[in-house]
Amino acid sequence: MAVVREFTLPDLGEGLTEATIVHWLVEVGEVVAIDQPVVEVETAKAMVEVPCPYGGVVTARFGEEGAEVPVGEPLVTVAVGAVPDDLAGVVPGAEPGSGTDAQGGAPEAAATPASSAEEADSGSGNVLVGYGTGAAAARRRRIRPGGASPMGGAQRPPGGAANGPAGAAAADHAPGGPGEVHAEPAAVGAADTTGANGAAGAGAEEAGSRTVAVISPLVRRIARENGLDLSEVTGSGRDGLILRTDVECAIRELRERELPRVVPLPGAVPPAVPTPGAARPTGAPAGAGALPDEERIPLKGMVGAAAEKFSRSRREIPEATCWVDADATELLAARRAMNVPGAPKVSLLALLARICTAALARFPQLNATVDTKAQEIVRLPAVHLGFAAQTERGLMVPVVRDAHARTVEDLSAEIARLTETARAGGLSLAELTHGTFTLNNYGVFGVDGSTPIINHPEAAMLGVGRIAAKPWVHEGELAVRQVVQLSLTFDHRVCDGGTAGGFLRFVADCVEQPALLIRTL
């Protein structure tokens, strides 16, 4: 007899609370192996293929492509240990009248006895951040039919799937019927159990006679900060789960109710009602009367994450910018000399990266971050160099680990690999996070200068404009040289203008005279 296991969206790291389904990799009825990727999702950080820790037959999928799934919500259910005879009534079409779910899957099968369930516990171990499936970590708790569990949590409604952070499948018995239901343990790193009003929000909280289901800690925090009682919110998620959109809509309605009512004075002329197709006056706010030709782009996924990071950087970091023009003619000549036939190809960005690491060795104040809680400047021992890469999914900043210990050839190869992976959408979270300094080559857009926003929580960013032929005084005579503008945006908390100017001047000198790099080796 097969046991149906439910696999939920795990915590993919960095505190992410949801992900968007991009592409399903399996179909209902398909046999999957342990750790086989079943769905490709997009988080605020990267595209991730999510492997399922259970092997068996896929009996249901949850969510269409393009749908947003909170952490802890079901992705698929798998019949573990199934044989063809066992799949009757589980796999669609196996038995008349078995029924299917909204995604073409089958309803959950009844749980097998404990011995069979224990056989289904074997898994792959930790296959992603935040969850594991090893049998050693498994622990069951009994939920008495028709009542509360020994731990005091509300029992899941009959026929519904588990909505807690654990998200493991457990078959439902009829209320008051015989038998026991085995609920799987919560996933490691799942959301805490404190709700917006101090109740049990990770699973369910009792508010009078109504059960409020909340998973995301972000949802609970938003509700708490806005004084919203979650017991008054109707969830639009699976089995009434309260999602972030539900809370935001409720907050807007609450604010509208709190606005003072405007009573028109006697004889006052009511405002004109705009006719369909009429142009909205300049400066008029967008709202319920927005024109149908307006385009609204949700700030979610990578776009939303970038917007939040930019805003936080501007809120927290007192940044300043200094810039200088430099003659890059000799740097271009050095690159041509290095790229001889048969030698590893060296990119211009790799040369600039090597100059950055040499400059940071002289001015370590800029390879730092600020611990606002401890009120301390933290100087970092290694240089993890981020660089801006434009992709079809927007601007991304891959990180070259231990850039200070790499040669120019090694830097060039790693930058090329990360750029190609970024454009294919295959960067991992580790390759996109924990940078200590960023190099931004905005010259590829054909512009000379910029004052970029620092990549929070870093302390500085070096910007490089386009290299263009310009008149330049060289060796006492006017000549046409290849000139580039360099800019340094820095956190004024970590250093003063003297340090920033010294760093930028050293970079400019190395651009003009690449031989100076030999002294730093």
ABEGO torsion letter per residue (X at the ends): XBBBBBBBBBBAEGGBABBBBABBABBBGBBBBBGBBABBBBBAABBBBBBBABBEBBABBBEBBGBBBBBGBBABBBBBGBBAAAABGABBGABBGAEBBAAGBBBBBBBBBAAAAAAAABBAEBABBGBBABAAABBBBBBBBGBBBAAGBBBBBBGBBBABAAGBBBBBBBBGBBEBBBBBBBBBGBBBABBAAGBBAAABBBBEABBBBBABAAAAAAAAAAGBBAAABBBABBGGBBBAAAAAAAAAAAAAAABBBBBBBBGBBBBBBBBBGBBBBBGBBBBAABBAABBBBBBBEAAAAAAAAAAAAAAABBBBBBBBBBBAAAAAAAAAAABBBGBBBBBAAAAAAAAAAAAAAABAAABBBBBAAAGBBBBBABBBBBBBBBBAAEBBBBBBBGAAABBAAAAAAAAAAAAAAAAAGABBAAAABGBABBBBBAAAAGBABBBBBBBOABABBBBBBBBBBBBBBBGGBBBBBBBBBBBBBBBAAABBAAAAAAAAAAAAAAAABAAAAAAAX
